[in-house]
Amino acid sequence: MDHIDELARALTKLPGIGPRQGKRFVYYLLAAPASERAKLAELITALGNNVRQCPECLRFYNGTTALLCNYCSDTKRDDTELMLVEKDQDLAAVERAGTYRGRYFVLGGVLTLSGKGAIREKELVRAIEKRLTNGLTEVVLALGATSEGEHTADRVRQLLAPYRDHVRVSQLGRGLATGSELEYSDAETLRAALTNRKEA
């Protein structure tokens, strides 16, 4: 078994990592002190032990005892608004902007025009139905200004069609440049996009 090639192949499963980068990481680790490799291995192992997925919003959070993440357990947040984001990093970017105080749901991906990709459709419908009993009045589509984001938003609108009599669907205003991803947007841009959101 070639341990170098095997680890390099495993690393290429990470987003944005190709075969050459995978090999580069392996050789970096080989040259690093054993204590650094041990610490990295320990941190990776700890992910499974110390990080949980929130059953409400489906984001990952630190904690082995809390049943819900800090956003879902916060009683001061606004139950009338539910923001849909693609991934955890987008949620973190919105929080950094400091404008939004409602609830979240992480879709876990986007849909492409070619039919690839997936989102948590069943979980989303369940979340909407549950939140309707808690006074939900608005769903905010906070997806990147990309073709995948638009295609995903179209699918979400289809899923939300049965609830449109009770829930307003809005999307972020165009403070976001076309082609931009939420994760990389600065706080001021996100604040403008939230403030200028419109009916979707």
Protein Blocks (a to p, Z undefined) as FASTA:
>chain_A
ZZklmmmmmmmmpghiafklmmmmmmmmmmpcfklmmmmmmmmmmmmmmpccdfklopac
edjkbmbdfklmmmkbcfkbccddfblmlmmmmmmnomaccdcddehiacdfkopacddf
klmmmmmmmmmmnopabdcddddfbfklmmmmmmmmmmmmmmmmmpccddddfkbcghia
fklpcfklmmmmmmmgccZZ
